[in-house]
Amino acid sequence: MLGGKVTKRLVFSIDALAHALFITGRAPGDTARHGLTSSFEWLHRVSLIPAYLRRHPNGWVMRSDLARELDRSEKVALSYTLGQGLTGIFSTHVLSVRFLMHIDRYGGSHGIVVDPRTKRRADFFGQRHSGGWVVAEAKGRSNRIDSSLKRSMRAQKRTVRSIGGEIPEITYGCAAYFEETEAGVERLCLYAVDPQEDEPEAVDLRVDNPDSLIVAYYAPFLAALEAGEPVEDAEGNYLTASFGPYGLQMSLLRSVAARVREAQRGRLRGLRDDVIELLGPFTEWESPAGHFADGTRVATKWASSLDQDDWGGITELW
């Protein structure tokens, strides 16, 4: 639910979900402190897809039998990560958010301080292609969310009052969960809601330089490219790295990579405007060729895993 109660089907590719799991993570980025462990962290996140998700012949997404057999703590971890990934999907596909990232990832290197008295805080923030700010909070559940949680989400207060002095254009919460239908089949649902009021202790995120936001957004992509095996790109427009055992490739426009690296070396001013110009007009998040509107590409080879018939029911994403 966002801007009135609406129920519809949300369609996305597996590559887009892998991308969403990448951008919603806290790492990689700070390679000085964590080294290659940052890349292992995001590889772990995206590997949840071939391990625990399956695709029905009609395109629906399902949990594998292995996912159903996890113990409670493991299911909680899986639901938490899927909640983040689907919040990323909702942000990019429905709200056309071009640059989305975890608040901790940006705040850790750019001095965002959250009031210690405030225990609740949103997970993500970012900018739409139009320039407006968004703030998102992600939740994940293994089973159906009940009416009390929906009421709680509708009543929850906004925890971020402003970003760089501007009121967010949209603030929303998303809950991903698995629900069993009356027919006895299971489907993956996403519930989104936009709270209308601020918390009394809502925080102001100090994002005074939009250029630093762009550096923080693309730093993980550059780190991933350095961690993987270089691959010659047929088009010549992308830098590409392969993570062979994972069936995964990551790409970034050469022009964007070069400009961000210049910013990391000191030429920060004007970065956002330069990157927006290099990316060109925003028409859709994912092109038919599999390129994303942020100038990246994630290509997976998980068909054999996703099409395995090792699931106990049908799961549909609504």
C-alpha positions as a printed NumPy array, in Angstrom:
array([[  0.   ,   0.   ,   0.   ],
       [  1.492,   3.336,  -1.042],
       [ -0.639,   6.362,  -1.782],
       [ -3.849,   4.356,  -1.351],
       [ -4.511,   0.641,  -1.244],
       [ -3.305,  -1.012,  -4.445],
       [ -2.704,  -4.699,  -5.188],
       [ -0.723,  -5.612,  -8.274],
       [  1.9  ,  -7.986,  -9.59 ],
       [  5.525,  -6.91 ,  -9.414],
       [  7.703,  -8.299, -12.199],
       [ 11.499,  -8.318, -12.103],
       [ 14.422, -10.423, -13.292],
       [ 16.634, -12.575, -11.111],
       [ 19.558, -10.364, -12.167],
       [ 17.649,  -7.353, -10.831],
       [ 17.144,  -9.1  ,  -7.483],
       [ 20.878,  -9.881,  -7.327],
       [ 21.585,  -6.205,  -8.021],
       [ 19.123,  -5.16 ,  -5.316],
       [ 20.775,  -7.443,  -2.757],
       [ 24.113,  -5.881,  -3.711],
       [ 23.108,  -2.23 ,  -3.318],
       [ 21.15 ,  -2.754,  -0.09 ],
       [ 24.109,  -4.315,   1.731],
       [ 26.456,  -2.407,   4.019],
       [ 29.552,  -3.637,   2.173],
       [ 31.77 ,  -3.72 ,   0.198],
       [ 33.166,  -0.227,   0.312],
       [ 35.597,   0.197,   3.178],
       [ 38.301,  -2.032,   1.718],
       [ 40.927,  -0.336,   3.855],
       [ 39.352,  -1.83 ,   6.973],
       [ 37.808,  -5.043,   5.673],
       [ 39.724,  -5.972,   2.534],
       [ 38.256,  -8.823,   0.509],
       [ 35.878,  -9.773,   3.298],
       [ 33.647,  -6.978,   1.985],
       [ 33.283,  -8.782,  -1.325],
       [ 32.685, -12.119,   0.375],
       [ 29.843, -10.476,   2.306],
       [ 27.927,  -9.42 ,  -0.793],
       [ 28.669, -12.72 ,  -2.534],
       [ 27.047, -14.413,   0.438],
       [ 23.964, -12.205,   0.084],
       [ 23.42 , -12.804,  -3.618],
       [ 24.131, -16.533,  -3.267],
       [ 20.951, -16.833,  -1.223],
       [ 19.039, -16.693,  -4.529],
       [ 20.215, -19.971,  -6.126],
       [ 20.343, -21.657,  -2.71 ],
       [ 16.865, -20.825,  -1.445],
       [ 14.679, -19.501,  -4.28 ],
       [ 13.084, -21.354,  -7.168],
       [ 11.231, -20.278, -10.305],
       [  7.977, -21.854, -11.416],
       [  7.558, -22.325, -15.203],
       [  5.022, -19.471, -15.199],
       [  7.589, -17.108, -13.656],
       [  6.505, -17.202, -10.031],
       [  9.166, -17.296,  -7.317],
       [  9.183, -20.055,  -4.701],
       [ 11.17 , -21.182,  -1.7  ],
       [ 13.241, -24.319,  -2.162],
       [ 12.796, -27.309,   0.113],
       [ 16.154, -26.409,   1.638],
       [ 14.772, -22.989,   2.617],
       [ 11.786, -24.638,   4.272],
       [ 14.04 , -26.93 ,   6.296],
       [ 16.129, -24.128,   7.82 ],
       [ 15.896, -23.677,  11.557],
       [ 14.174, -20.627,  12.981],
       [ 17.248, -18.402,  13.272],
       [ 18.306, -19.228,   9.721],
       [ 14.82 , -18.452,   8.412],
       [ 14.925, -15.11 ,  10.219],
       [ 18.235, -14.257,   8.539],
       [ 16.914, -15.275,   5.117],
       [ 13.696, -13.285,   5.569],
       [ 15.658, -10.244,   6.733],
       [ 17.859, -10.293,   3.637],
       [ 14.955, -10.94 ,   1.255],
       [ 13.088,  -8.055,   2.867],
       [ 16.013,  -5.776,   2.074],
       [ 16.339,  -7.048,  -1.48 ],
       [ 12.631,  -6.686,  -2.263],
       [ 12.627,  -3.203,  -0.764],
       [ 15.371,  -2.45 ,  -3.259],
       [ 13.247,  -3.921,  -6.076],
       [ 10.239,  -1.851,  -5.024],
       [ 12.404,   1.271,  -4.878],
       [ 13.943,   0.848,  -8.324],
       [ 11.04 ,  -0.673, -10.248],
       [  8.066,   1.171,  -8.757],
       [  9.5  ,   4.473,  -7.499],
       [ 12.344,   4.847, -10.039],
       [ 14.999,   5.366,  -7.377],
       [ 18.33 ,   5.577,  -9.178],
       [ 20.722,   5.701,  -6.232],
       [ 19.687,   3.699,  -3.136],
       [ 21.974,   2.606,  -0.336],
       [ 22.033,   1.549,   3.294],
       [ 22.254,   4.483,   5.689],
       [ 25.048,   2.721,   7.597],
       [ 27.127,   2.332,   4.451],
       [ 27.074,   6.039,   3.699],
       [ 27.135,   7.183,   7.301],
       [ 30.174,   5.121,   8.211],
       [ 32.426,   7.038,   5.83 ],
       [ 30.701,  10.421,   5.705],
       [ 30.018,  11.193,   9.335],
       [ 26.265,  10.748,   9.557],
       [ 25.473,  10.611,  13.253],
       [ 22.154,   9.277,  14.485],
       [ 20.802,  10.534,  17.8  ],
       [ 21.691,   7.781,  20.344],
       [ 18.363,   8.391,  22.094],
       [ 16.536,   7.269,  18.947],
       [ 16.458,   3.488,  18.769],
       [ 14.376,   3.231,  15.597],
       [ 15.818,   4.293,  12.288],
       [ 15.151,   3.649,   8.62 ],
       [ 17.383,   1.272,   6.642],
       [ 17.855,   2.983,   3.276],
       [ 17.888,   6.351,   1.622],
       [ 18.517,   7.47 ,  -1.918],
       [ 17.525,   9.682,  -4.812],
       [ 14.963,   9.202,  -7.549],
       [ 15.915,   9.981, -11.118],
       [ 13.999,  13.243, -10.676],
       [ 16.27 ,  14.234,  -7.782],
       [ 13.81 ,  13.778,  -4.902],
       [ 14.959,  11.963,  -1.773],
       [ 13.386,   8.748,  -0.499],
       [ 13.696,   6.919,   2.824],
       [ 12.815,   3.234,   3.191],
       [ 12.559,   0.734,   6.024],
       [ 12.681,  -2.999,   5.253],
       [ 11.116,  -5.925,   7.1  ],
       [ 11.068,  -9.632,   6.351],
       [  8.955, -12.491,   7.651],
       [  9.006, -16.234,   6.994],
       [  5.247, -16.479,   7.386],
       [  2.196, -14.358,   6.756],
       [  2.098, -10.948,   8.42 ],
       [ -1.061, -10.42 ,  10.425],
       [ -3.383,  -7.437,  10.643],
       [ -1.643,  -6.135,  13.765],
       [  1.679,  -5.78 ,  11.945],
       [ -0.065,  -4.066,   9.029],
       [ -1.707,  -1.652,  11.469],
       [  1.666,  -1.101,  13.127],
       [  3.3  ,  -0.341,   9.794],
       [  0.512,   2.066,   8.841],
       [  0.905,   3.812,  12.203],
       [  4.687,   3.878,  12.286],
       [  6.315,   7.289,  12.272],
       [  8.924,   8.621,   9.93 ],
       [ 12.352,   8.33 ,  11.533],
       [ 14.193,  10.614,   9.082],
       [ 12.918,  14.186,   9.003],
       [ 15.204,  15.601,   6.327],
       [ 18.158,  14.778,   4.085],
       [ 20.592,  17.573,   3.364],
       [ 17.956,  20.012,   4.616],
       [ 15.255,  18.694,   2.254],
       [ 12.105,  16.853,   3.315],
       [ 12.032,  13.376,   1.713],
       [  9.726,  13.179,  -1.283],
       [  8.592,   9.685,  -0.256],
       [  9.077,   7.725,   2.967],
       [  7.903,   4.114,   3.04 ],
       [  8.141,   0.779,   4.785],
       [  8.173,  -2.579,   2.989],
       [  7.516,  -6.02 ,   4.467],
       [  8.308,  -9.155,   2.442],
       [  6.671, -12.342,   3.645],
       [  5.439, -15.779,   2.581],
       [  1.716, -16.418,   2.688],
       [ -0.243, -19.625,   2.212],
       [ -3.403, -19.215,   0.164],
       [ -6.729, -20.947,   0.693],
       [ -5.765, -23.347,  -2.09 ],
       [ -2.849, -24.531,   0.042],
       [ -0.108, -22.967,  -2.083],
       [  2.424, -20.447,  -0.898],
       [  3.212, -17.073,  -2.392],
       [  5.735, -14.356,  -1.643],
       [  4.061, -11.045,  -0.882],
       [  5.315,  -7.504,  -0.475],
       [  3.403,  -5.02 ,   1.645],
       [  4.376,  -1.357,   1.291],
       [  3.025,   1.573,   3.288],
       [  3.823,   5.279,   3.582],
       [  3.54 ,   6.697,   7.12 ],
       [  2.43 ,  10.319,   7.241],
       [  3.933,  11.703,  10.445],
       [  7.427,  12.219,  11.855],
       [  8.624,  10.739,  15.1  ],
       [  9.278,  13.356,  17.798],
       [ 12.96 ,  12.369,  17.653],
       [ 13.221,  11.981,  13.866],
       [ 16.77 ,  12.639,  12.669],
       [ 18.198,  14.929,  10.013],
       [ 20.703,  13.214,   7.735],
       [ 23.597,  15.507,   6.912],
       [ 24.109,  14.908,   3.211],
       [ 25.427,  18.305,   2.203],
       [ 27.405,  17.175,  -0.824],
       [ 25.571,  15.13 ,  -3.482],
       [ 28.935,  14.295,  -5.053],
       [ 30.009,  12.316,  -1.982],
       [ 26.764,  10.338,  -2.213],
       [ 27.721,   9.209,  -5.718],
       [ 31.191,   8.133,  -4.558],
       [ 29.656,   6.063,  -1.767],
       [ 27.142,   4.486,  -4.143],
       [ 29.688,   3.339,  -6.723],
       [ 32.567,   2.447,  -4.378],
       [ 31.19 ,  -1.083,  -3.797],
       [ 30.957,  -1.691,  -7.536],
       [ 34.575,  -0.639,  -8.026],
       [ 35.631,  -2.873,  -5.126],
       [ 33.752,  -5.814,  -6.631],
       [ 35.384,  -5.257, -10.026],
       [ 38.807,  -5.364,  -8.367],
       [ 37.954,  -8.535,  -6.436],
       [ 36.724, -10.522,  -9.457],
       [ 38.48 , -11.863, -12.535],
       [ 38.569,  -9.303, -15.397],
       [ 36.463, -10.211, -18.421],
       [ 36.759,  -8.647, -21.866],
       [ 33.503,  -6.893, -22.65 ],
       [ 32.302,  -7.465, -26.202],
       [ 30.773,  -4.004, -26.45 ],
       [ 33.815,  -2.292, -24.984],
       [ 31.686,   0.124, -22.968],
       [ 31.766,  -1.778, -19.686],
       [ 34.332,  -2.946, -17.174],
       [ 33.362,  -6.507, -16.244],
       [ 34.51 ,  -8.929, -13.557],
       [ 33.558, -12.582, -13.203],
       [ 33.026, -14.565, -10.024],
       [ 33.182, -17.939, -11.767],
       [ 32.207, -20.394,  -9.019],
       [ 29.183, -18.232,  -8.218],
       [ 27.925, -18.006, -11.814],
       [ 27.972, -14.227, -11.542],
       [ 29.356, -11.263, -13.481],
       [ 29.402,  -7.609, -12.436],
       [ 29.795,  -4.708, -14.885],
       [ 30.044,  -0.917, -14.691],
       [ 30.176,   1.637, -17.485],
       [ 33.821,   2.502, -18.182],
       [ 33.037,   6.197, -18.349],
       [ 31.303,   6.177, -14.964],
       [ 34.053,   4.082, -13.387],
       [ 36.721,   6.475, -14.693],
       [ 34.906,   9.556, -13.388],
       [ 34.263,   8.041,  -9.946],
       [ 37.92 ,   7.027,  -9.669],
       [ 38.902,  10.602, -10.478],
       [ 36.647,  11.722,  -7.629],
       [ 38.282,   9.242,  -5.267],
       [ 41.633,  10.792,  -6.186],
       [ 40.421,  14.286,  -5.39 ],
       [ 38.335,  15.595,  -8.292],
       [ 35.04 ,  15.378,  -6.412],
       [ 33.321,  18.581,  -7.447],
       [ 30.662,  18.127, -10.114],
       [ 30.662,  14.329,  -9.878],
       [ 26.892,  13.891,  -9.61 ],
       [ 26.172,  16.109, -12.605],
       [ 28.866,  14.375, -14.648],
       [ 27.563,  10.889, -13.818],
       [ 23.957,  11.849, -14.583],
       [ 25.108,  13.138, -17.971],
       [ 27.068,   9.955, -18.66 ],
       [ 24.09 ,   7.786, -17.754],
       [ 21.711,   9.654, -20.023],
       [ 17.93 ,  10.04 , -19.644],
       [ 16.112,   7.709, -17.245],
       [ 13.501,   5.711, -19.154],
       [ 13.272,   2.419, -17.265],
       [ 15.267,   0.752, -14.525],
       [ 16.276,  -2.38 , -16.456],
       [ 16.745,  -2.323, -20.219],
       [ 15.91 ,  -5.327, -22.436],
       [ 19.676,  -5.909, -22.717],
       [ 19.965,  -6.262, -18.935],
       [ 21.582,  -2.885, -18.26 ],
       [ 20.441,  -0.967, -15.192],
       [ 19.762,   2.766, -15.054],
       [ 22.704,   3.335, -12.723],
       [ 25.155,   2.209, -15.421],
       [ 25.72 ,  -1.256, -13.967],
       [ 24.943,  -4.774, -15.099],
       [ 24.63 ,  -7.983, -13.084],
       [ 24.523, -11.228, -15.074],
       [ 23.789, -14.537, -13.378],
       [ 23.942, -18.117, -14.61 ],
       [ 21.555, -19.677, -12.156],
       [ 18.935, -21.144, -14.478],
       [ 19.728, -24.757, -13.582],
       [ 19.453, -23.994,  -9.867],
       [ 16.358, -21.823, -10.051],
       [ 14.493, -24.302, -12.261],
       [ 15.06 , -27.301,  -9.986],
       [ 11.838, -28.987,  -8.948],
       [ 12.696, -29.012,  -5.238],
       [  9.923, -26.95 ,  -3.762],
       [  6.829, -27.874,  -1.857],
       [  4.374, -25.351,  -3.263],
       [  3.887, -22.442,  -5.61 ],
       [  5.024, -18.963,  -4.609],
       [  3.819, -15.847,  -6.363],
       [  5.04 , -12.288,  -5.887],
       [  2.279,  -9.716,  -5.571]])
